[in-house]
Amino acid sequence: MKKNILITGGAGFIGSNIALKLIAKGLNVTVLDNLSPQIHGENPEITSPLYKSILGKVKFINGSVTSKEDWLKAIEGQDAVIHLAAETGTGQSMYEIQKYIDVNIGGTGIMLDILANTPHQVKKVVVAASRAIYGEGKYKCEIHGIVYPTERLDVNMAKGDFHCKCPVCSQNVEILPTTEDSKIHPTSVYGITKQNQEQLVLTVCKSLGIAAVGYRYQNVYGPGQSLSNPYTGILSIFSTRIKNGNPINIFEDGKETRDFVFIDDVAEATIAGLEKDEANDQVYNVGTGVATDVITVAETLSRFYGKEIPIQISGNYRLGDIRHNFADISKIKSELGFEPKWSFDQGIEAFTKWVNKQDIPEDKYESSIEEMKKKGLYK
């Protein structure tokens, strides 16, 4: 087993949970993280439970993956890298384009350039991709069989037609679980950058004789998730709205679905890829294989918080959002023995209990919506 592990973005939601599990296994963990105020607040030692959870337990480097100097400092003496650091958020990526490219693609490029041209002892790289690389994912048309719809048209959604269409006959299509061999066609800048991250790591590492694993995470949630970032995490956004006594605005018709996977399951799946040679040079979906619609999310949160909040199905929509996506996880089950242990209700119960113990931040949701409106991305 590799003893020295670098986790980029290791003070974040997924990274900190993985770090603590690796430490419990007796491994030495180094974290490279820039402690972004959008996630950790202005004073992370006070405002970030994620950062506080690893403080003093890891070798911490406050730096950026866009800095070669920081990478060189972090990668020295490491046996493996879990590369999680990235700008996240579909909507924000559509107008902070250069930032997403610089961090997600540029930062990955610096790491790979170092691995190709600098002495090191790295034997494996695990990279976080995303379900966003699939775009609208896999569907079935009654006439044309399996199809991969392109992004939904503004003209249709403006009329309240949010369904995905067959790219051949334009008829409504039925969602199927997305397999790893499904077509890759992201519909957002974020998705494009995650696709590039995965491709870069798998391609370059193979040429260097370094094992690589790509993980296409679905919607990860659980205790520790940022409650102050209004751009990512529907569960956090809804929770902040509910706890502040504000109504929940549900986009489209509320029937759009996601595959919500609990943080403990994600951490276990990622560590399995680090430990097992069967994962080398492979990509895996990490999810539950269950699609949950947004109305159910809002109602479930309200039930566990014990608060009746107006739920408004607005018909508004964001350009670049996908309609549905849920994972086929048969590959990771058969090859790595991964089986998600947390049901949606169990996970929501644990998440809401944690939220109830937190200081609830100011609800910044409306300001994020106004920002997207100005950019013409919210209709």
LINPE-V441758 format. One record per run of one state. SS is the DSSP state (~ for helix, > for strand, _ for the rest). FROM is the first residue (numbers start at 1). LEN is the number of residues. If there is no record, write none. Layout:
# LINPE-V441758
ss = (SS & SS)
from = (FROM & FROM)
len = (LEN & LEN)
This chain:
# LINPE-V441758
ss = (_ & > & _ & ~ & _ & > & _ & ~ & _ & ~ & _ & ~ & _ & > & _ & ~ & _ & > & _ & ~ & _ & ~ & _ & > & ~ & _ & > & _ & > & _ & ~ & _ & > & _ & > & _ & > & _ & > & _ & ~ & _ & > & _ & > & _ & ~ & _ & > & _ & > & _ & > & ~ & _ & ~ & _ & > & _ & > & ~ & _ & > & _ & > & _ & > & _ & ~ & _ & ~ & _ & ~ & _ & > & _)
from = (1 & 4 & 9 & 13 & 25 & 28 & 34 & 37 & 41 & 44 & 48 & 49 & 55 & 59 & 63 & 68 & 76 & 80 & 84 & 90 & 94 & 97 & 118 & 124 & 131 & 135 & 139 & 142 & 145 & 148 & 154 & 158 & 165 & 166 & 172 & 173 & 174 & 176 & 178 & 179 & 189 & 209 & 211 & 218 & 219 & 222 & 234 & 244 & 248 & 251 & 257 & 259 & 260 & 263 & 276 & 277 & 280 & 282 & 287 & 292 & 294 & 306 & 311 & 314 & 318 & 319 & 327 & 328 & 330 & 337 & 344 & 356 & 365 & 375 & 378 & 379)
len = (3 & 5 & 4 & 12 & 3 & 6 & 3 & 4 & 3 & 4 & 1 & 6 & 4 & 4 & 5 & 8 & 4 & 4 & 6 & 4 & 3 & 21 & 6 & 7 & 4 & 4 & 3 & 3 & 3 & 6 & 4 & 7 & 1 & 6 & 1 & 1 & 2 & 2 & 1 & 10 & 20 & 2 & 7 & 1 & 3 & 12 & 10 & 4 & 3 & 6 & 2 & 1 & 3 & 13 & 1 & 3 & 2 & 5 & 5 & 2 & 12 & 5 & 3 & 4 & 1 & 8 & 1 & 2 & 7 & 7 & 12 & 9 & 10 & 3 & 1 & 1)
